[in-house]
Amino acid sequence: MNGEDENPLELAWNDLLSLPAVESISDFHCVEGWSVRNQDGMKSDSAH
């Protein structure tokens, strides 16, 4: 992970898998007709 962060971070695939999983339940509706409700993944601030 890098960008505007002062401390770039490099993670191996197993490092990502070891981070706690979160589920975000939100309602996003696009004017083009698609919607996103549930998202699974990890919080990027968990990696620091």
Secondary structure, 3 states (H helix, E strand, C coil): CCCCCCCCCCCCHHHHHHCCCEEEEEEEECCCCCEEEEEEECCHHHHC
